[in-house]
Amino acid sequence: MVLSDIEIAQAAKMQRVNRVAEKLGIPDEHLVPYGHYKTKVSLEFVDSLKDKKDGKLILVTAISPTPAGEGKTTTTVGLGDALNHIGKKAVICLREPSLGPVFGMKGGAAGGGYAQVVPMEDINLHFTGDFSAIGLANNLLSAMIDNHISHGNALGIDSRRITWKRVMDMNDRALRNIVISLGGSANGFAREDGFDIVVASEVMAIFCLATSLKDLKQRLGNIVFGYTREGKPLHARDLKAHGAMTVLLKDQLAPNLVQTLENNPAFIHGGPFANIAHGCNTVIATKTALKLADYVVTEAGFGADLGAEKFLDIKCRKAGLKPAAAVIVATIRALKHHGGVDKTQLNVENLDALKKGLVNLERHIHNVKTVYGIPCVVSINRFSADTEAEMKLVTASVEKLGIKVVVANHWAEGGSGAADLAHIVVDLCQQPSSPTFVYEDSDPLWEKMRKIATKVYGAADITADAKVSQRIKELQEGGYGHYPVCVAKTQSSFSTDPNLRGAPSGHRVNVREVRLAAGAEFVVMICGDIMTMPGLPKVPSAEKIDLTDEGKVLGLF
C-alpha cells in the first residue's frame, strides 16, 4: 500500500529538537522551543556566529510550474538528506507555507514522500505564529492610518491615495476590493480599501530581508503607506507605528529550526510568494545556516524566471550571498504538458510533445547558466509512467548544452535516493561560480524591468500605459531608482499569459501597476492578470481536510 504524505509524516520517528540543534552546535540556552519538535534559535546566538566562515550555498529552482507538479521542495529536502547521507554536513532552508494554498489548490509545502520536513502538520498550519504576527503588524498600521484620519488627520493624509492594504493569510477573493468605515461618523470616514494575502504584504518582505531587530524597525519605519494631497509621501514612522510593529515581530524574527524525516536540521522561516513577492526564506535563516554547515540547500519559489531571478537580484544583492551551484528540477510529465499535452494524458508516452516542451527547460538552463552565471545540474523526479525513450530524449537534449542530468528518487527512498545528485552538486561547488545580476543598481527602473523581460522572459520589449509610465517616472525621480524590481506575474509562463506554455519569445510584457515597497527597498511591477489576493478553486483542498475524534489530522498534503 502506498502511504500518503501525511501518513508518512505521522509515522516519522522524530528526535527532540534539542538533539537536532546539538548537531549544529546550538546550546539549549539559545533554544526557544515550541513543544518538543520545533524551536526558534535566539538572535543572540545568531549574532555570535558573524565571524565564522560560510559554507556553500546551493539553490534549488525549477522549470515553469504545471498542474503535473515538479517537486522542488521535495528535491530541496531530499538533497539536504542526501548530502548528509554521503557524509557532508548540510542544512536546508525553506519558506513557511501559507494557509491560502494549504486550504486552496496547491496544498502544503513541506516536501513529499520520504523527503519531508516534520512536524508536517504544524509546519503547514500555524507553525510558530510567524505569519500571524506579520499579519497583525501589517493590520496595526492599517488601523493607525484610519484612526489618524478619524482624529483630525494632522498629517494631511489623502484618503484617495492610501496605498497600504490590509492582509489575511487565506485566499478570499471577496476581500480584494471593499469599502470600509461604513455606519456613520463614529466609524471613521468611508473609503475604498482591499486585502492582500499575508505573503504579499510588504511586512513579509521586510521580515525576510531584515538582518537584525534594528534593521527591521528601520525598514518598518520607512514603509510608505500613502500620500498627502500635495503628493508628499507618508511613512509608518510619521504615525509612530513602526515601534509597535517591531514589538509584534521581535520574537518571530528568530529563525525556526525543525528536522527532516531523517532527523537532519532544517530552518523554515518566512514565506513570500514568488509570483507576487520575492519568494525566498529569510536572510537571517540563510545566513545562520551558512555559519553552521558546510552545505546549505535553499529553494526559490516557482521557476528560475521568477524565484531564482528575485533570489539573485533582490535577496543575494541585498545580503551579499553567492550561490555556488544550482539544481533545476523537472519532470517528464511537466515537460510534456509544456509541449501541449492535456494533464489527463501525461502518463502516455509522447516523444513529440516532450521534444516540444523541452524548450522550457532549455531556457531555464540558459538563464541559470548564462544569465545568472551559476553552475547547474538538472534533476529529474521520475514517475512510474516515464519511459526509457523519454528519459533518453531528455538526457541527450540537456547534455548537448553541457549540463548533467540525474534521476533522483528521494520521494520514494529519502536521502539515499538522491545520493547521485548530491555527489554532482558537491563537484559543482568546487567549480568557479561568479553569479551575476540581470541588471545593475544604477539602471533606471524602466530599464531594469526591460532587462528582466528581454533577458529572462524572452520578450521583445515591455509596455505600460501613460499612468503607469508616469508613476515609474515619479518613483525614479523621487529617489527610488536604485531599488531592485520585484515582478509580480503568472508563474505558469515566461509571458504574462498563463496559457502560453513552452518558451514563448518575442512577446511584450505589459506593466499594469506599480507599487513602492520603500521598507523592503524594492519596486513591485505588476504584470498581466495577477492577483495579490488569490481566490479558492471550485473544489478547495479544505473540503478534504478533517480531524478524527482522536485528534488526528486527515487530508493534509
C-alpha positions in Angstrom: 0.0 0.0 0.0 1.3 3.5 -0.9 1.2 5.8 2.0 0.1 9.4 1.6 2.5 12.2 2.5 0.7 12.9 5.8 0.6 9.2 6.7 4.4 9.0 6.1 4.9 12.2 8.2 2.7 10.9 11.1 4.7 7.7 11.2 8.0 9.5 11.4 10.4 8.9 14.4 11.2 12.5 15.2 14.0 13.5 17.6 13.6 16.1 20.3 14.5 19.4 18.7 17.3 20.0 21.2 19.1 16.9 19.8 18.7 18.2 16.3 20.2 21.5 17.4 23.1 19.7 19.0 24.2 18.5 15.6 24.7 22.2 14.7 26.4 23.1 18.0 23.4 25.2 19.2 23.3 25.0 23.0 20.0 24.6 24.9 20.1 28.0 26.4 19.7 29.5 22.9 16.6 27.5 22.0 13.1 28.8 22.4 11.1 25.6 22.0 7.5 25.4 20.7 6.8 22.0 22.0 9.2 19.0 21.6 9.9 19.2 17.8 10.2 22.8 16.8 12.1 25.7 18.2 13.3 29.2 17.5 17.1 29.9 17.7 17.8 33.1 19.7 19.0 36.1 17.9 21.8 36.4 20.5 23.2 33.0 19.2 22.7 34.2 15.6 24.8 37.3 16.3 27.5 35.2 17.9 28.2 33.5 14.5 29.1 36.5 12.5 32.9 35.8 12.4 32.5 32.2 11.3 33.3 31.0 7.8 30.3 30.5 5.4 29.5 27.1 3.9 28.5 26.6 0.2 25.0 27.9 -0.8 23.1 25.7 -3.2 19.9 27.0 -4.9 17.1 24.6 -6.0 14.9 26.1 -8.7 12.7 24.6 -11.4 11.1 24.8 -14.8 7.8 26.8 -15.2 5.3 25.0 -12.9 2.5 23.0 -14.3 -0.6 21.1 -12.9 1.6 17.9 -13.3 3.9 19.0 -10.5 7.7 19.3 -10.4 8.7 18.6 -6.7 11.1 21.5 -6.0 10.6 21.5 -2.2 10.8 17.7 -2.2 14.1 17.9 -4.0 15.4 20.5 -1.6 14.7 18.3 1.3 15.9 15.1 -0.5 19.2 16.8 -1.5 19.8 18.0 2.0 19.3 14.5 3.3 21.4 13.1 0.5 24.3 15.4 1.3 24.2 14.2 4.9 23.9 10.6 3.7 27.2 10.9 1.8 28.9 12.3 4.8 28.6 16.0 4.4 27.4 18.5 7.0 24.3 20.0 5.4 21.3 22.1 6.4 18.2 23.1 4.3 16.4 26.4 4.3 12.8 26.6 3.3 9.9 29.1 3.3 7.0 28.6 5.6 3.7 27.6 3.8 0.8 30.0 3.6 -2.6 28.8 4.7 -4.1 30.2 1.5 -2.7 27.4 -0.8 -2.8 24.8 2.0 -6.6 25.2 2.1 -6.9 26.2 -1.6 -5.4 24.3 -4.5 -1.6 23.9 -4.2 -1.6 22.2 -0.8 1.2 22.3 1.7 4.9 23.0 1.2 6.7 20.5 3.5 8.1 18.3 0.8 6.6 14.9 -0.1 7.0 11.1 0.2 10.2 10.3 2.1 11.7 13.7 1.6 9.7 15.8 4.0 10.2 18.2 6.9 8.4 17.5 10.1 6.3 18.0 12.1 4.4 18.3 8.8 1.0 19.3 10.2 2.4 22.1 12.4 4.6 23.5 9.6 1.7 23.6 7.2 -0.7 25.1 9.7 0.1 27.7 12.4 3.7 26.7 13.0 5.3 29.2 15.4 3.0 32.0 14.7 5.2 34.0 12.3 2.5 34.7 9.7 0.0 35.7 12.4 2.5 38.2 13.8 3.2 39.6 10.3 -0.5 40.0 9.6 -1.0 41.7 12.9 1.9 44.1 12.3 0.5 44.9 8.8 -3.0 45.5 10.1 -1.8 47.6 13.1 -0.5 50.1 10.6 -3.8 50.0 8.7 -5.8 50.6 11.9 -3.5 53.5 12.8 -3.9 55.1 9.4 -7.7 55.2 9.6 -7.5 56.2 13.3 -5.3 59.1 12.5 -7.7 60.3 9.8 -10.7 59.9 12.2 -9.0 62.1 14.9 -8.3 65.1 12.8 -5.8 64.0 10.2 -2.9 66.2 11.3 -0.6 64.6 8.7 -3.0 65.6 5.9 -3.4 62.0 4.6 -5.2 62.0 1.3 -7.7 59.1 1.8 -7.8 58.6 -2.0 -4.1 58.0 -2.1 -3.6 55.5 0.7 -1.6 52.6 -0.8 -1.5 50.4 2.2 -3.8 47.4 2.3 -5.0 45.1 5.0 -4.0 41.4 4.8 -5.1 37.9 5.9 -3.4 34.5 5.4 -6.3 33.0 3.4 -7.5 33.0 -0.2 -10.6 35.3 -0.1 -11.4 37.0 -3.4 -14.4 38.8 -1.8 -11.9 41.0 0.1 -9.9 42.2 -2.9 -11.8 45.4 -3.2 -14.0 46.6 -0.4 -15.4 49.8 1.2 -14.6 50.4 4.9 -15.8 52.7 7.7 -19.5 52.4 6.8 -22.1 53.1 9.5 -21.7 56.8 10.3 -19.1 59.2 11.7 -18.3 57.1 14.8 -16.7 54.6 12.4 -14.4 57.0 10.6 -14.5 58.2 7.0 -15.7 55.7 4.4 -13.2 54.9 1.7 -12.2 52.2 -0.7 -9.8 49.6 0.6 -8.8 46.0 0.0 -7.0 42.9 1.3 -3.9 41.2 0.1 -2.7 37.7 1.3 -0.1 37.9 4.1 2.6 36.6 1.9 2.2 39.6 -0.4 2.5 42.1 2.4 5.5 44.4 2.4 5.9 43.5 6.1 6.6 39.9 5.0 9.2 41.1 2.5 10.8 43.3 5.2 10.7 40.4 7.7 12.6 38.2 5.2 15.2 40.8 4.2 15.9 42.3 7.7 19.2 41.4 9.3 18.5 42.5 12.9 15.8 44.0 15.1 17.4 47.4 14.5 17.2 46.9 10.7 13.7 45.5 11.0 12.5 48.6 12.9 14.2 51.0 10.5 12.7 49.2 7.4 9.2 49.2 9.0 9.5 52.9 9.7 10.4 53.5 6.0 7.2 52.0 4.7 5.3 54.5 2.5 1.6 54.0 3.2 0.2 56.8 1.3 0.5 60.5 0.2 -0.8 63.9 1.1 -2.9 66.0 -1.3 0.3 67.7 -2.4 1.9 64.3 -3.2 4.3 64.1 -0.3 5.0 60.5 0.7 3.9 59.5 4.2 5.8 56.9 6.2 4.9 54.5 9.0 7.3 56.4 11.2 5.2 59.5 10.7 2.4 57.7 12.5 4.9 56.4 15.1 3.6 52.9 14.2 7.0 51.2 13.5 7.9 50.7 17.1 4.8 48.8 18.0 5.0 46.9 14.7 8.5 45.8 15.7 7.3 44.7 19.1 4.8 42.4 17.4 7.6 40.8 15.3 10.5 40.8 17.8 10.2 37.1 18.8 9.3 36.0 15.3 12.5 37.3 13.7 14.4 34.5 15.4 14.7 31.6 12.8 12.7 28.4 13.2 14.5 25.0 13.4 12.9 21.7 12.7 14.0 18.4 11.1 13.6 16.2 8.1 12.3 12.7 8.2 15.9 11.6 8.5 16.4 13.9 11.5 18.6 16.3 9.7 18.4 20.1 10.6 16.0 22.3 8.6 15.5 26.1 9.0 12.0 27.2 7.9 11.4 30.9 8.2 9.4 33.5 6.3 7.4 32.8 3.2 6.7 35.4 0.5 5.2 34.1 -2.7 7.4 34.3 -5.8 4.7 35.2 -8.3 3.6 38.3 -6.3 6.6 38.9 -3.9 10.3 37.9 -3.8 9.8 34.2 -3.0 12.7 33.5 -0.6 13.0 32.4 3.0 14.6 34.9 5.5 18.1 36.3 5.1 18.6 35.6 8.9 17.8 31.9 8.4 20.0 31.5 5.4 23.0 33.3 6.9 22.7 31.4 10.1 22.6 28.1 8.3 25.7 29.1 6.3 27.6 29.6 9.5 26.6 26.2 10.9 27.0 23.9 7.9 29.4 23.1 5.0 26.4 23.0 2.6 23.2 24.9 2.7 20.4 23.9 0.3 17.7 26.5 -0.2 14.9 27.0 -2.7 13.4 29.9 -4.6 9.8 30.0 -5.5 8.4 28.7 -8.8 10.6 28.6 -11.9 14.0 30.1 -12.5 12.4 33.1 -14.3 10.6 34.2 -11.1 12.0 32.8 -7.9 15.7 32.4 -9.0 15.8 35.9 -10.6 14.5 37.5 -7.4 16.6 35.3 -5.2 19.7 36.8 -7.0 18.6 40.3 -7.9 16.9 41.1 -4.6 18.0 38.7 -1.8 21.6 37.9 -2.9 22.1 41.5 -3.9 20.9 42.9 -0.5 22.5 40.2 1.6 25.8 39.6 -0.2 25.0 35.9 -0.8 26.7 34.0 -3.6 25.3 30.6 -4.6 27.9 28.1 -5.6 25.6 25.8 -7.5 22.0 25.4 -8.7 19.7 22.4 -9.2 17.0 22.8 -11.8 14.1 20.4 -11.1 11.9 19.0 -13.9 9.6 16.1 -14.6 8.9 14.4 -17.9 5.2 14.9 -17.2 5.6 18.6 -16.8 7.7 18.9 -19.9 5.0 17.1 -21.9 2.5 19.5 -20.5 4.6 22.3 -21.8 4.6 20.5 -25.1 0.8 20.8 -25.3 -0.4 17.5 -23.7 -3.5 17.7 -21.6 -3.0 16.8 -18.0 -5.2 13.7 -18.4 -2.8 12.2 -21.0 0.5 12.8 -19.3 1.1 9.1 -18.5 1.1 8.2 -22.2 4.5 8.2 -24.0 4.7 11.2 -26.3 8.1 12.0 -27.6 6.9 14.7 -30.0 5.3 16.7 -27.2 8.3 16.1 -24.9 10.6 17.4 -27.5 8.4 20.5 -28.0 8.2 21.0 -24.2 11.9 20.7 -23.6 12.3 24.3 -24.8 11.0 25.4 -21.4 13.8 23.5 -19.6 16.4 24.7 -22.1 15.5 28.3 -21.4 15.7 27.9 -17.7 19.1 26.2 -18.1 20.2 29.2 -20.2 19.0 31.6 -17.6 20.7 29.9 -14.7 24.0 29.0 -16.6 24.4 32.1 -18.8 22.3 34.9 -17.5 22.9 34.2 -13.8 26.3 32.6 -14.2 25.7 29.7 -11.8 27.0 26.1 -12.4 23.9 23.8 -12.5 22.6 20.3 -12.9 19.1 19.1 -14.0 17.4 16.8 -11.5 14.5 14.7 -12.9 11.9 13.5 -10.5 10.9 10.2 -12.2 7.3 8.9 -12.3 6.4 5.2 -12.9 4.8 6.1 -16.3 8.0 7.7 -17.6 9.6 5.5 -20.4 13.2 4.8 -21.2 12.8 6.5 -24.6 11.5 9.7 -22.9 14.4 9.7 -20.4 16.9 9.2 -23.2 15.5 12.2 -25.1 15.7 14.5 -22.1 19.2 13.3 -21.2 20.5 13.7 -24.7 18.9 17.2 -25.2 20.3 18.5 -21.9 23.7 17.0 -22.2 24.1 18.8 -25.6 24.0 22.0 -23.5 26.9 20.8 -21.4 24.7 20.1 -18.4 24.5 16.9 -16.4 21.1 15.2 -15.9 20.4 12.9 -12.9 17.3 10.9 -12.0 16.6 11.5 -8.3 14.4 9.1 -6.3 14.3 10.8 -2.9 10.5 10.8 -2.9 10.5 7.0 -2.5 13.9 6.4 -0.9 14.8 9.5 1.0 18.3 10.8 1.1 19.9 7.6 -0.4 17.7 8.1 -3.5 19.4 11.4 -4.2 23.0 10.4 -3.5 24.0 10.7 -7.2 22.6 14.2 -7.2 24.5 15.1 -4.0 27.8 13.9 -5.5 27.2 16.0 -8.6 26.3 19.1 -6.5 29.5 18.7 -4.4 31.5 18.6 -7.6 29.7 21.7 -8.9 30.5 23.6 -5.7 34.2 23.1 -6.4 33.9 24.9 -9.8 34.3 28.7 -10.1 31.0 30.4 -9.5 30.6 34.1 -10.4 26.9 34.9 -10.0 25.8 37.9 -12.0 22.8 40.1 -11.7 20.3 40.7 -14.5 20.6 44.4 -14.2 22.8 47.0 -12.3 21.8 49.1 -9.4 22.4 52.2 -11.5 20.0 51.1 -14.2 16.7 53.2 -14.3 13.6 51.3 -13.1 12.2 51.0 -16.6 15.5 49.6 -17.9 15.6 47.1 -15.0 12.2 45.8 -15.9 13.1 45.7 -19.6 16.2 43.7 -18.9 14.3 41.1 -16.9 11.7 40.8 -19.6 14.1 40.6 -22.5 17.0 38.6 -20.9 14.9 36.2 -18.7 11.4 36.0 -20.2 12.5 36.1 -23.9 10.2 39.1 -24.5 10.8 41.7 -27.3 10.0 44.6 -25.0 7.8 46.0 -22.2 4.9 48.3 -22.4 2.8 50.4 -19.9 0.0 52.9 -20.3 0.6 56.6 -19.6 -0.5 56.5 -16.0 1.9 53.6 -15.1 4.7 55.2 -17.1 4.2 58.4 -15.2 4.3 56.5 -11.9 7.5 54.8 -12.8 9.0 58.2 -13.7 7.8 59.7 -10.4 9.5 56.9 -8.4 12.7 57.2 -10.5 12.8 61.0 -9.8 11.7 60.5 -6.2 15.0 58.7 -5.3 13.9 55.1 -5.6 15.6 54.4 -8.9 18.4 52.4 -7.4 15.9 49.9 -5.9 15.7 46.4 -7.4 12.5 45.4 -9.3 10.2 42.7 -8.0 8.0 41.4 -10.8 4.5 40.1 -10.0 3.3 37.9 -12.8 1.9 34.4 -13.6 4.3 31.6 -12.7 2.9 29.4 -15.4 4.6 31.0 -18.4 7.6 33.1 -19.4 4.9 35.5 -20.7 2.1 37.2 -18.8 -0.4 34.7 -20.4 -0.6 31.5 -18.2 -1.8 29.6 -21.2 1.4 30.2 -23.3 3.4 27.1 -22.4 6.9 26.1 -23.5 9.2 29.1 -24.1 7.3 31.9 -25.9 9.5 34.6 -27.5 9.0 38.0 -29.0 6.0 38.8 -26.7 5.6 42.1 -24.9 5.3 42.3 -21.2 2.7 44.9 -20.1 3.3 46.6 -16.7 -0.2 47.4 -15.5 0.5 48.6 -12.0 3.5 49.8 -9.9 3.8 49.6 -6.1 6.6 51.1 -4.0 7.9 48.9 -1.2 10.2 51.5 0.5 10.7 49.5 3.6 11.7 46.3 1.7 13.6 48.6 -0.7 12.2 47.3 -4.0 9.6 48.4 -6.6 6.9 46.0 -7.5 6.0 45.8 -11.1 2.6 44.0 -11.5 2.3 42.5 -15.0 -0.7 40.8 -16.6 -3.7 39.4 -14.8 -2.0 38.5 -11.4 -3.8 38.8 -8.1 -2.2 39.8 -4.8 -5.2 38.2 -3.1 -5.8 34.7 -4.6 -9.2 33.0 -4.6 -10.2 29.5 -3.7 -10.8 26.9 -6.5 -14.2 25.4 -7.2 -13.2 22.4 -5.0 -10.7 23.7 -2.4 -8.4 21.4 -0.5 -10.2 22.5 2.7 -13.0 20.1 1.7 -10.7 17.1 2.2 -9.1 18.2 5.4 -10.6 16.9 8.6 -9.9 15.8 12.2 -10.8 12.5 13.7 -12.4 12.2 17.2 -9.0 11.2 18.4 -7.4 14.5 17.1 -5.7 13.0 14.1 -5.5 15.3 11.0 -6.6 13.9 7.7 -6.4 15.1 4.1 -3.5 17.5 4.5 -0.9 17.3 1.8 
